Amino acid sequence: MRLAYRSKLVISFLVVVLLTGFIATLVGERLISRGIIQQAQDKVRIDLNSAREIYQRQLKQVEDVVRFTAKRFFITEGIAGEGFEKLREELKRIREGEDLDILTIADKNGNVIHRARNPAVSGDNQSGDEIVGTTMSKGRVTVGTLIVTREELLKEGDDLANRAYMEIIHTPRAKPQPARIETNGMMIKAAAPIRDEGGNLIGVLYGGKLLNRSYDIVDKVKETVYQDQVYEGKDIGTATIFQSDLRISTNVRQEDGDRAIATRVSAEVYDQVLVNGRPWIGRAFVVNNWYYTAYEPIKNLQQDIIGILYVGILEEKYEDMRWRTLWMFLGITFFGILIAAVVSYFLANRVVQPIQHLVYASKKIAGGDLDYKVALKAKDELSALGEAFNSMASSLKDRDEQLKERATQTIMKSERLATIGQLAAGVAHEINNPLGGILSYSHLILEDTEEEDSRRQNLEKIVVQATRCREIVKGLLDFARQTEPEMSLADINGILNESLALVEQQALFHNINVTKHLSPAPLNVMVDTSQIQQVFINILINAAESIEGQGELVLRVSKIRDGSFVQVEFTDTGSGIPEENIEKLFDPFFTTKETGHGTGLGLAISYGIIEQHKGSIEVKSQIGVGTTFRVNLPLQKEQN
């Protein structure tokens, strides 16, 4: 389908704008997406620091309660057996007032004296507990997070054991695990030494908060860090405490709106945090949605990983931001295309109008009106093109006039040659028979005349002049006939060598030094060998006659015109040819030799022969330096 140049320009403008807009949109969207993702990741990293601070604050709170309580006077009195009832009442009040799940006193050996939550159970030994045992051995306050078995939880009360009990819920993208229930609990726990007035260890006070189904910490994180923001009915920020890979405290919601308790972390996070012990900062699948998340391990006193602390921001909000940005870029691109279409149309018109003028001018020139000129006012490349066009038209007009003049001269020359040929043929036929009789009878009379006869010299002159007339008649017939050559494949080197061998023994060549530069490989041409020899011999004899004594003759064979032609070059050191005679060299009967030495038909016949062979003859000469004849013949294609 052909398109107008105006349409091509408009389409080109639109393609450029479209490609630019597409690339800008793609690059902009990528940059903004990366910026949004980086911003989200930086935020959750900071949020994780805040969550850790809140978690540490909870540890500190439990530690402070236990430490300060252990120093109160009723504790030492109670352990000594005095005021035990008061001890029970105070511990109960402190546990409930400070919202502790457990608050228990053990003696210096670790045997439980009293449990504020479950007074009915006592006497068991807690020295094997990592928090209590560390306080007993080192005599200082110890705080940390640890896993508490169901057996220990039952000692503090069935309600604590029931809070820790969980039936694990299948979670998409979680790592497959054989366990189906969890009975142990995860607790923040602190222990402080109890000393008498002499500073001797007489017991241990320990207390703690069970994290299973306790939402104080995670909700505090959401309230403090994310300010309970909601996006399309979903919490923007969430926090979770994991016991190993199990959610035991979270504000992540399931599809039904309930907290996602007893669901599990994704497999990729499991491997990095729980197995490799490295934090996870990045995109992760959380229960049923994608979040930008931050996870870090929770460790016990022995630095074993027992859980995970998590914060996350809902990805949906950022994805919507990204799509809004993309649509904004696409909208800008679309309006840019509309504006570009209008602008490009007007610009295309301004560009196309001068071109249309040039097209119209071209048609006028093609129609023969070489006087037509292009008028372009703008000073730009098209104006320069118009000037070049006008200059071309003027050149074409001059060339046309020259060609007409040259064609007229060629036609006149051809007509003259044709007339001369016809005249020569007629004259030759008319005088050939009587000339033959004259020559025959002259020979007969010459044979019958004695050597001493004074008439013999005149008879010899008659024979010589009659013979010369016969050669002229033969030349006229050869020129007039222009017989078709009999073509055959021949090596131009061989033809030149044979031609030179036929003439080099003549007296003309005795003082001439002939130098040959032939082609090292055969150069085959389709020619009439005898006719080409006639041409070469004619040129060789003319060169020898031009030298007039001692001189140089150089013969050279080479390929020309990209190897499509072979050139045979004859360069002599003769007297040279005047410039005004060069154009007449190939005219019939033109000769510079003395009367009686040449007919002026040799080069004319040679010219005709070479033309019939689809070749050409070139002549260059300089007076006093010499002359060069170049014969060009087409080379066989397989040798090109």
C-alpha positions as CSV (number, residue, x, y, z in Angstrom):
1,M,0.0,0.0,0.0
2,R,1.4,3.4,-1.1
3,L,1.2,6.1,1.5
4,A,1.5,9.8,0.9
5,Y,4.7,11.5,2.2
6,R,2.5,13.6,4.5
7,S,1.0,10.4,6.0
8,K,4.5,8.9,6.4
9,L,5.6,12.0,8.3
10,V,2.6,12.0,10.6
11,I,3.0,8.3,11.2
12,S,6.7,8.8,11.9
13,F,6.0,11.6,14.4
14,L,3.4,9.4,16.1
15,V,5.6,6.4,16.2
16,V,8.4,8.5,17.8
17,V,5.9,9.9,20.4
18,L,4.5,6.5,21.0
19,L,7.9,4.8,21.5
20,T,9.0,7.7,23.7
21,G,5.9,7.6,25.7
22,F,6.0,3.8,26.1
23,I,9.7,3.9,27.1
24,A,9.0,6.8,29.5
25,T,6.0,4.9,30.9
26,L,7.9,1.7,31.3
27,V,11.0,3.4,32.8
28,G,8.8,5.6,35.0
29,E,6.7,2.7,36.2
30,R,9.8,0.7,37.0
31,L,11.5,3.5,38.9
32,I,8.3,4.4,40.8
33,S,7.7,0.7,41.5
34,R,11.2,0.3,42.8
35,G,10.8,3.4,44.8
36,I,7.5,2.3,46.3
37,I,8.9,-1.2,47.1
38,Q,12.0,0.4,48.6
39,Q,9.9,2.8,50.6
40,A,7.7,-0.1,51.9
41,Q,10.7,-2.2,52.8
42,D,12.4,0.7,54.5
43,K,9.2,1.3,56.5
44,V,8.8,-2.3,57.6
45,R,12.4,-2.3,58.6
46,I,11.8,0.7,60.8
47,D,8.5,-0.8,62.0
48,L,10.3,-4.0,63.0
49,N,12.6,-1.8,65.2
50,S,9.5,-0.3,66.8
51,A,7.9,-3.7,67.3
52,R,11.1,-5.0,68.9
53,E,11.2,-2.0,71.2
54,I,7.6,-2.6,72.3
55,Y,8.4,-6.3,72.9
56,Q,11.6,-5.4,74.9
57,R,9.5,-2.9,76.9
58,Q,7.1,-5.8,77.8
59,L,10.1,-7.8,78.9
60,K,11.4,-4.9,80.9
61,Q,7.9,-4.4,82.5
62,V,7.8,-8.0,83.7
63,E,11.4,-7.8,84.9
64,D,10.7,-4.6,86.9
65,V,7.5,-6.0,88.5
66,V,9.4,-9.2,89.6
67,R,12.5,-7.3,90.8
68,F,10.7,-4.7,92.8
69,T,8.3,-7.3,94.3
70,A,11.2,-9.5,95.3
71,K,12.6,-6.7,97.5
72,R,9.4,-6.1,99.5
73,F,9.4,-6.9,103.2
74,F,6.4,-9.2,103.2
75,I,8.2,-11.6,100.8
76,T,11.0,-12.3,103.3
77,E,8.6,-12.5,106.2
78,G,6.4,-14.9,104.3
79,I,9.3,-17.2,103.4
80,A,10.4,-17.2,107.0
81,G,6.9,-18.4,108.0
82,E,5.6,-15.1,109.4
83,G,2.7,-13.5,107.7
84,F,2.2,-16.1,105.1
85,E,-1.5,-15.1,104.6
86,K,-0.4,-11.6,103.9
87,L,2.1,-13.0,101.3
88,R,-0.7,-14.8,99.5
89,E,-2.9,-11.7,99.4
90,E,-0.2,-9.4,98.2
91,L,1.0,-11.7,95.5
92,K,-2.5,-12.2,94.2
93,R,-3.0,-8.4,94.2
94,I,0.2,-7.7,92.4
95,R,-0.3,-10.4,89.8
96,E,-3.8,-9.2,88.9
97,G,-2.8,-5.5,89.1
98,E,0.2,-5.9,86.9
99,D,-1.6,-8.3,84.5
100,L,0.8,-11.2,85.0
101,D,-0.2,-14.7,84.1
102,I,2.0,-16.3,86.7
103,L,3.7,-15.0,89.9
104,T,5.3,-17.7,92.1
105,I,7.7,-18.0,95.0
106,A,10.2,-20.8,95.4
107,D,12.8,-21.4,98.1
108,K,16.5,-21.2,97.6
109,N,16.5,-24.8,96.3
110,G,13.8,-24.1,93.7
111,N,10.9,-25.8,95.5
112,V,7.7,-23.9,94.9
113,I,6.3,-22.3,98.1
114,H,3.3,-20.5,96.7
115,R,1.7,-19.9,93.3
116,A,-0.4,-16.8,93.2
117,R,-2.5,-18.1,90.3
118,N,-3.0,-21.6,91.6
119,P,-2.2,-21.9,95.3
120,A,-3.4,-25.5,95.4
121,V,-0.3,-26.7,93.6
122,S,3.1,-26.3,95.3
123,G,6.2,-28.2,96.4
124,D,7.4,-29.0,92.8
125,N,11.0,-28.0,92.0
126,Q,11.7,-25.3,89.4
127,S,15.4,-25.3,89.5
128,G,15.5,-26.9,86.0
129,D,13.7,-23.9,84.5
130,E,16.2,-21.9,82.5
131,I,15.1,-18.5,83.9
132,V,14.8,-19.7,87.6
133,G,17.9,-21.8,87.4
134,T,20.0,-18.9,86.0
135,T,18.8,-16.6,88.8
136,M,19.6,-19.3,91.5
137,S,23.0,-20.0,90.1
138,K,24.1,-16.4,89.4
139,G,22.1,-14.6,92.1
140,R,20.8,-11.9,89.8
141,V,17.6,-10.9,88.0
142,T,17.0,-12.9,84.8
143,V,14.5,-12.2,82.1
144,G,13.8,-13.8,78.7
145,T,11.4,-15.6,76.5
146,L,11.1,-19.4,76.7
147,I,8.9,-22.3,75.7
148,V,6.8,-23.7,78.6
149,T,5.6,-27.3,78.4
150,R,1.9,-28.1,78.9
151,E,2.8,-29.9,82.1
152,E,4.2,-26.7,83.6
153,L,1.3,-24.7,82.3
154,L,-1.2,-27.1,84.0
155,K,0.6,-26.4,87.3
156,E,-0.3,-22.7,87.0
157,G,-3.9,-23.5,85.9
158,D,-6.0,-25.3,83.3
159,D,-6.9,-21.9,81.6
160,L,-3.3,-21.3,80.7
161,A,-2.8,-24.8,79.3
162,N,-6.0,-24.3,77.3
163,R,-4.8,-20.9,75.9
164,A,-1.6,-22.6,74.7
165,Y,-3.5,-25.6,73.1
166,M,-4.0,-25.0,69.4
167,E,-5.1,-27.1,66.5
168,I,-2.9,-26.1,63.6
169,I,-4.8,-24.6,60.6
170,H,-3.7,-25.4,57.1
171,T,-2.0,-22.3,55.6
172,P,-1.2,-21.7,51.9
173,R,2.5,-21.6,51.1
174,A,3.5,-22.9,54.5
175,K,6.2,-25.5,54.9
176,P,4.7,-29.0,55.3
177,Q,4.9,-30.2,59.0
178,P,3.7,-33.5,60.5
179,A,2.4,-31.9,63.7
180,R,-1.4,-31.2,63.9
181,I,-1.6,-29.7,67.4
182,E,0.5,-27.5,69.6
183,T,0.3,-27.9,73.4
184,N,3.3,-26.0,74.7
185,G,3.2,-22.2,75.3
186,M,5.6,-19.3,74.8
187,M,6.1,-17.0,77.8
188,I,7.9,-13.8,78.7
189,K,9.4,-14.7,82.1
190,A,11.5,-13.0,84.7
191,A,13.0,-14.2,88.0
192,A,14.6,-12.3,90.9
193,P,16.5,-13.5,93.9
194,I,15.0,-13.0,97.4
195,R,17.6,-12.2,100.1
196,D,17.5,-11.8,103.9
197,E,18.9,-8.9,105.8
198,G,22.3,-10.4,105.6
199,G,22.1,-10.7,101.8
200,N,21.8,-14.4,101.8
201,L,19.7,-16.1,99.0
202,I,16.6,-17.5,100.7
203,G,14.3,-17.9,97.6
204,V,13.4,-16.9,94.1
205,L,10.4,-14.9,92.9
206,Y,9.4,-15.4,89.2
207,G,6.6,-14.2,87.1
208,G,5.6,-14.1,83.5
209,K,3.1,-13.5,80.7
210,L,1.9,-16.2,78.4
211,L,2.0,-14.9,74.8
212,N,-0.4,-17.5,73.4
213,R,-3.7,-15.7,72.5
214,S,-2.4,-12.6,74.3
215,Y,-2.8,-9.6,72.0
216,D,-1.4,-6.8,74.1
217,I,2.0,-6.6,72.3
218,V,0.8,-7.1,68.7
219,D,-2.2,-4.7,69.1
220,K,0.1,-2.2,70.8
221,V,2.4,-2.4,67.7
222,K,-0.5,-1.9,65.3
223,E,-1.8,1.0,67.3
224,T,1.5,2.7,67.8
225,V,3.2,2.1,64.4
226,Y,0.2,1.9,62.0
227,Q,-2.3,3.9,64.1
228,D,-5.0,1.3,63.2
229,Q,-5.2,2.6,59.6
230,V,-7.5,0.6,57.3
231,Y,-7.5,0.3,53.5
232,E,-10.6,-1.0,51.8
233,G,-11.7,-2.7,54.9
234,K,-8.4,-4.3,55.7
235,D,-5.8,-3.3,58.3
236,I,-2.8,-1.7,56.5
237,G,-0.3,-2.8,59.2
238,T,-0.2,-6.1,61.1
239,A,2.1,-7.6,63.7
240,T,2.5,-11.2,64.9
241,I,4.4,-13.3,67.5
242,F,5.3,-16.8,66.3
243,Q,6.0,-19.8,68.5
244,S,8.4,-21.5,66.1
245,D,6.4,-21.1,62.8
246,L,3.0,-21.0,64.4
247,R,1.0,-17.7,65.0
248,I,0.2,-17.6,68.7
249,S,-0.5,-13.8,68.9
250,T,-1.5,-11.8,65.8
251,N,-3.8,-9.2,64.4
252,V,-3.6,-10.7,60.9
253,R,-7.2,-11.7,59.9
254,Q,-8.5,-14.7,58.1
255,E,-11.2,-14.5,55.4
256,D,-13.9,-14.8,58.0
257,G,-12.4,-11.8,60.0
258,D,-11.1,-13.9,62.9
259,R,-7.5,-13.5,64.0
260,A,-5.3,-16.0,62.2
261,I,-4.3,-17.9,65.3
262,A,-2.7,-21.3,64.7
263,T,-1.8,-20.5,61.1
264,R,1.8,-20.9,60.0
265,V,4.5,-18.8,58.3
266,S,5.4,-19.2,54.6
267,A,8.1,-21.7,53.7
268,E,10.6,-19.2,52.4
269,V,10.4,-17.2,55.6
270,Y,10.7,-20.4,57.6
271,D,13.9,-21.4,55.9
272,Q,15.6,-17.9,56.2
273,V,14.5,-17.0,59.8
274,L,14.1,-20.3,61.7
275,V,16.7,-22.4,59.9
276,N,19.3,-19.9,58.9
277,G,18.7,-17.4,61.7
278,R,18.6,-14.3,59.4
279,P,16.0,-11.6,59.3
280,W,13.7,-11.4,56.3
281,I,12.9,-8.1,54.7
282,G,10.7,-8.3,51.6
283,R,7.5,-9.4,50.0
284,A,5.9,-12.4,51.5
285,F,2.5,-14.2,51.5
286,V,0.8,-13.8,54.9
287,V,-2.2,-16.2,55.4
288,N,-4.3,-14.9,52.5
289,N,-2.7,-11.7,51.2
290,W,0.7,-10.4,50.0
291,Y,2.5,-8.0,52.4
292,Y,5.7,-6.1,52.5
293,T,7.1,-7.8,55.6
294,A,9.9,-7.9,58.2
295,Y,10.7,-10.9,60.3
296,E,13.4,-11.5,62.9
297,P,14.0,-14.5,65.2
298,I,13.1,-14.6,68.9
299,K,15.7,-16.4,71.0
300,N,15.8,-17.9,74.5
301,L,18.7,-17.4,77.0
302,Q,20.7,-20.1,75.2
303,Q,20.3,-18.2,71.9
304,D,18.2,-20.9,70.4
305,I,15.6,-19.7,68.0
306,I,12.2,-20.4,69.5
307,G,9.9,-17.9,67.6
308,I,9.6,-15.0,65.2
309,L,8.6,-11.4,65.6
310,Y,6.8,-10.0,62.5
311,V,5.4,-6.7,61.2
312,G,3.9,-6.2,57.7
313,I,2.2,-3.6,55.5
314,L,-0.6,-4.6,53.1
315,E,0.8,-4.8,49.5
316,E,-2.5,-4.0,48.0
317,K,-2.3,-0.3,48.8
318,Y,1.1,0.0,47.2
319,E,0.0,-2.0,44.2
320,D,-3.0,0.3,43.7
321,M,-0.6,3.3,43.9
322,R,1.6,1.6,41.3
323,W,-1.3,1.1,38.9
324,R,-2.6,4.6,39.4
325,T,0.8,5.9,38.5
326,L,0.9,3.6,35.4
327,W,-2.5,4.8,34.2
328,M,-1.4,8.4,34.8
329,F,1.7,7.8,32.6
330,L,-0.5,6.1,30.0
331,G,-2.9,9.1,30.1
332,I,-0.1,11.5,29.6
333,T,1.2,9.4,26.7
334,F,-2.2,9.3,25.1
335,F,-2.7,13.1,25.3
336,G,0.9,13.5,24.0
337,I,0.0,11.4,21.0
338,L,-3.1,13.5,20.3
339,I,-1.2,16.7,20.5
340,A,1.6,15.2,18.4
341,A,-0.9,14.1,15.8
342,V,-2.2,17.7,15.4
343,V,1.3,19.3,15.5
344,S,2.8,16.7,13.1
345,Y,-0.1,17.3,10.6
346,F,0.7,21.0,10.4
347,L,4.5,20.4,10.3
348,A,4.0,17.7,7.6
349,N,2.1,20.2,5.5
350,R,4.9,22.7,5.8
351,V,7.4,20.1,4.8
352,V,5.3,18.5,2.0
353,Q,4.3,21.7,0.2
354,P,7.9,22.5,-1.0
355,I,8.3,18.8,-2.0
356,Q,5.0,19.0,-4.0
357,H,6.5,22.0,-5.8
358,L,9.6,20.0,-6.6
359,V,7.4,17.1,-7.8
360,Y,5.5,19.4,-10.1
361,A,8.7,20.9,-11.4
362,S,10.1,17.4,-12.0
363,K,7.0,16.6,-14.1
364,K,7.5,19.8,-16.1
365,I,11.1,18.9,-16.7
366,A,10.2,15.4,-17.6
367,G,7.7,16.8,-20.1
368,G,10.5,18.8,-21.8
369,D,10.0,22.2,-20.3
370,L,13.6,22.7,-19.3
371,D,13.1,26.4,-18.7
372,Y,10.8,25.8,-15.6
373,K,12.3,27.0,-12.3
374,V,11.4,26.2,-8.7
375,A,10.7,29.2,-6.4
376,L,11.2,28.4,-2.7
377,K,11.3,31.2,-0.2
378,A,12.4,29.5,2.9
379,K,16.2,29.4,3.7
380,D,16.5,25.8,4.5
381,E,17.6,22.4,3.0
382,L,14.6,22.3,0.7
383,S,15.5,25.7,-0.6
384,A,19.0,24.5,-1.2
385,L,17.5,21.5,-3.0
386,G,15.3,23.8,-5.1
387,E,18.5,25.7,-6.1
388,A,20.2,22.5,-6.9
389,F,17.1,21.4,-8.9
390,N,17.2,24.7,-10.9
391,S,20.9,24.2,-11.5
392,M,20.2,20.7,-12.6
393,A,17.5,21.9,-15.0
394,S,19.9,24.5,-16.5
395,S,22.6,21.8,-16.8
396,L,20.1,19.4,-18.5
397,K,19.2,22.2,-20.9
398,D,22.8,22.8,-21.8
399,R,23.5,19.0,-22.0
400,D,20.4,18.6,-24.2
401,E,21.6,21.3,-26.6
402,Q,25.1,19.7,-26.6
403,L,23.6,16.3,-27.3
404,K,21.4,17.6,-30.0
405,E,24.5,19.3,-31.6
406,R,26.5,16.1,-31.2
407,A,23.7,13.9,-32.5
408,T,23.4,16.2,-35.5
409,Q,27.1,15.9,-36.1
410,T,27.0,12.2,-35.7
411,I,24.1,11.8,-38.1
412,M,25.8,14.0,-40.6
413,K,29.0,12.1,-40.2
414,S,27.1,8.8,-40.5
415,E,25.3,10.1,-43.6
416,R,28.6,11.3,-45.0
417,L,30.2,7.9,-44.3
418,A,27.3,6.1,-45.8
419,T,27.5,8.4,-48.9
420,I,31.2,7.9,-49.1
421,G,30.7,4.1,-48.7
422,Q,28.1,4.0,-51.5
423,L,30.3,6.2,-53.7
424,A,33.4,4.2,-53.0
425,A,31.6,0.9,-53.7
426,G,30.2,2.4,-57.0
427,V,33.5,3.9,-58.0
428,A,35.4,0.7,-57.1
429,H,33.0,-1.5,-59.2
430,E,33.1,0.9,-62.1
431,I,37.0,1.2,-62.3
432,N,37.9,-2.3,-61.0
433,N,37.4,-4.1,-64.4
434,P,39.2,-1.5,-66.7
435,L,41.9,-1.2,-64.0
436,G,42.4,-4.9,-64.1
437,G,42.7,-4.8,-67.9
438,I,45.2,-1.9,-67.8
439,L,47.3,-3.8,-65.2
440,S,47.2,-7.1,-67.3
441,Y,48.1,-5.5,-70.6
442,S,50.8,-3.4,-68.9
443,H,52.4,-6.6,-67.6
444,L,52.2,-8.2,-71.0
445,I,53.8,-5.2,-72.8
446,L,56.4,-5.0,-70.0
447,E,57.3,-8.7,-70.6
448,D,57.7,-8.1,-74.4
449,T,59.9,-5.0,-73.9
450,E,63.7,-5.3,-73.9
451,E,65.7,-4.1,-71.0
452,E,67.5,-1.5,-73.2
453,D,64.2,-0.1,-74.5
454,S,63.7,3.5,-73.4
455,R,60.0,2.8,-73.0
456,R,60.5,0.2,-70.3
457,Q,60.8,2.7,-67.5
458,N,57.5,4.3,-68.4
459,L,55.8,0.9,-68.6
460,E,57.1,0.1,-65.1
461,K,55.7,3.3,-63.8
462,I,52.3,2.4,-65.3
463,V,52.4,-1.0,-63.6
464,V,53.3,0.5,-60.2
465,Q,50.6,3.2,-60.4
466,A,48.0,0.7,-61.6
467,T,48.9,-1.7,-58.7
468,R,48.5,1.3,-56.3
469,C,45.1,2.0,-57.8
470,R,44.1,-1.6,-57.3
471,E,45.1,-1.4,-53.6
472,I,43.0,1.8,-53.3
473,V,40.0,0.0,-54.9
474,K,40.4,-3.0,-52.6
475,G,40.5,-0.6,-49.5
476,L,37.3,1.1,-50.8
477,L,35.6,-2.3,-51.2
478,D,36.7,-3.3,-47.7
479,F,35.4,-0.1,-46.2
480,A,32.1,-0.3,-48.1
481,R,31.4,-3.9,-47.4
482,Q,31.9,-3.9,-43.5
483,T,31.5,-7.7,-43.6
484,E,30.2,-9.5,-40.4
485,P,33.1,-10.9,-38.3
486,E,33.4,-14.7,-37.9
487,M,33.6,-15.0,-34.1
488,S,35.7,-17.5,-32.2
489,L,37.2,-17.7,-28.7
490,A,40.9,-16.6,-28.7
491,D,43.6,-15.4,-26.3
492,I,44.3,-11.7,-26.8
493,N,48.0,-12.3,-25.8
494,G,48.3,-14.8,-28.7
495,I,46.7,-12.5,-31.3
496,L,49.0,-9.7,-30.3
497,N,52.1,-11.9,-30.5
498,E,51.1,-13.3,-33.9
499,S,50.4,-9.7,-35.2
500,L,53.8,-8.6,-34.0
501,A,55.5,-11.6,-35.6
502,L,54.1,-10.7,-39.0
503,V,55.6,-7.2,-39.0
504,E,58.7,-7.2,-36.8
505,Q,61.0,-8.5,-39.5
506,Q,60.2,-5.5,-41.7
507,A,62.9,-2.8,-42.1
508,L,60.7,-0.3,-40.3
509,F,61.1,-2.2,-37.0
510,H,64.9,-2.8,-37.2
511,N,65.8,0.2,-34.9
512,I,62.7,0.0,-32.7
513,N,62.9,-1.6,-29.3
514,V,59.6,-3.4,-28.6
515,T,58.7,-4.1,-25.0
516,K,55.7,-6.4,-24.1
517,H,53.8,-6.4,-20.9
518,L,51.3,-9.2,-21.5
519,S,48.8,-10.6,-19.0
520,P,50.2,-13.5,-17.0
521,A,47.0,-15.5,-17.4
522,P,45.1,-16.1,-20.7
523,L,42.5,-13.4,-21.5
524,N,39.9,-15.0,-23.8
525,V,37.8,-12.8,-26.1
526,M,35.2,-13.7,-28.7
527,V,36.6,-12.1,-31.9
528,D,37.3,-12.6,-35.6
529,T,41.0,-13.3,-35.2
530,S,42.0,-12.2,-38.7
531,Q,40.1,-8.9,-38.4
532,I,41.7,-8.1,-35.0
533,Q,45.1,-9.0,-36.4
534,Q,44.4,-6.5,-39.3
535,V,43.6,-3.8,-36.7
536,F,46.8,-4.6,-34.6
537,I,49.0,-4.7,-37.7
538,N,47.7,-1.4,-38.9
539,I,48.4,0.3,-35.5
540,L,51.8,-1.3,-35.3
541,I,52.8,-0.1,-38.8
542,N,51.5,3.4,-38.1
543,A,53.5,3.5,-34.9
544,A,56.7,2.3,-36.6
545,E,56.2,4.9,-39.4
546,S,55.6,7.6,-36.7
547,I,59.0,6.8,-35.0
548,E,61.0,7.4,-38.2
549,G,64.1,5.6,-37.1
550,Q,65.3,4.6,-33.6
551,G,62.7,4.6,-30.8
552,E,60.6,2.6,-28.3
553,L,57.3,0.7,-28.8
554,V,55.6,-0.6,-25.6
555,L,52.7,-3.1,-25.8
556,R,50.6,-3.7,-22.7
557,V,47.6,-6.0,-22.1
558,S,45.4,-5.5,-18.9
559,K,41.9,-5.7,-17.6
560,I,39.8,-2.6,-17.2
561,R,36.3,-1.5,-16.1
562,D,36.1,-3.9,-13.1
563,G,37.5,-6.7,-15.2
564,S,34.7,-6.7,-17.8
565,F,37.0,-5.5,-20.7
566,V,40.5,-6.2,-21.9
567,Q,42.7,-3.3,-23.1
568,V,45.6,-3.6,-25.5
569,E,47.8,-0.5,-25.4
570,F,50.3,0.6,-28.1
571,T,52.6,3.4,-26.9
572,D,55.3,4.8,-29.3
573,T,57.9,7.5,-29.0
574,G,57.1,8.9,-32.4
575,S,56.6,12.5,-33.5
576,G,53.0,12.6,-32.1
577,I,49.7,13.8,-33.7
578,P,48.5,17.4,-33.7
579,E,45.4,17.8,-31.6
580,E,43.4,19.1,-34.5
581,N,44.1,15.9,-36.4
582,I,43.1,13.4,-33.7
583,E,39.4,13.8,-34.3
584,K,39.9,13.1,-38.1
585,L,42.1,10.0,-37.6
586,F,39.2,7.6,-38.3
587,D,37.7,9.5,-41.2
588,P,38.1,7.8,-44.5
589,F,40.8,9.0,-46.8
590,F,42.4,11.2,-44.1
591,T,46.1,10.7,-44.0
592,T,49.2,12.8,-43.0
593,K,51.5,10.7,-45.1
594,E,53.1,11.9,-48.3
595,T,51.2,11.5,-51.5
596,G,51.6,7.9,-52.7
597,H,52.2,6.5,-49.2
598,G,48.8,5.5,-47.8
599,T,45.2,5.7,-48.7
600,G,43.8,7.0,-45.4
601,L,41.5,4.0,-45.1
602,G,43.4,1.8,-42.6
603,L,42.2,3.4,-39.3
604,A,38.7,3.9,-40.7
605,I,38.5,0.2,-41.4
606,S,40.0,-0.6,-38.0
607,Y,37.5,1.6,-36.3
608,G,34.6,-0.2,-38.0
609,I,36.0,-3.6,-37.1
610,I,36.3,-2.7,-33.4
611,E,32.8,-1.3,-33.3
612,Q,31.4,-4.5,-34.8
613,H,33.2,-6.3,-31.9
614,K,31.4,-4.0,-29.4
615,G,34.6,-2.4,-28.4
616,S,36.3,1.0,-28.7
617,I,39.5,2.7,-29.8
618,E,41.0,5.6,-27.9
619,V,43.9,7.8,-28.9
620,K,46.1,10.1,-26.8
621,S,49.0,12.0,-28.3
622,Q,51.5,14.7,-27.6
623,I,53.8,16.3,-30.2
624,G,57.4,15.4,-29.7
625,V,56.6,12.8,-27.0
626,G,54.6,10.1,-28.8
627,T,51.2,8.5,-29.2
628,T,49.1,5.9,-27.4
629,F,46.4,3.8,-29.0
630,R,44.1,1.8,-26.7
631,V,41.9,-1.0,-28.1
632,N,39.2,-2.1,-25.7
633,L,37.4,-5.4,-26.2
634,P,34.7,-7.1,-24.0
635,L,36.1,-10.0,-22.0
636,Q,34.3,-13.4,-21.6
637,K,32.1,-13.3,-18.5
638,E,33.6,-16.4,-16.8
639,Q,36.9,-14.5,-16.6
640,N,35.4,-11.3,-15.0
